[in-house]
Amino acid sequence: MPRSGFTLIEVVVALAIFAVAAMALTKVAMQYTQSTANSILRTKAQFIAQNQVALMEINQEQLTGTQSEQISSQGEMWQVDKKAENTISPDIKKIDIQISLYNPDTNKVEAGITNVVFFNYPQKNVQ
């Protein structure tokens, strides 16, 4: 007389296959979440860098050497490092801005997030 249903071995094999698939999906979901968080952090850092460029242009700031500061923006603490380098033209400076995540509890820079390079030159007054 044939019996219907699954044997214990078939059930165990099916559960093993399901467990492997569930672990793979969990790993993919974790990577997606981590990637999204990193993208958000890089976007915030890019806004900070662009704001620093705009402030330098608005204030007509001519940087020489290096400058570092910590600022609070976008719900995070950031380390802003600026470095000026000479170019072929004496009036134009190459400005490298590095934006890093800053941890105020340890007073340490945790990770460099983004980098922006622009060329700073004196504004001519148009009248």
Helices and strands as residue ranges (DSSP letters): H 8-58, E 66-73, E 76-86, E 93-103, E 108-120
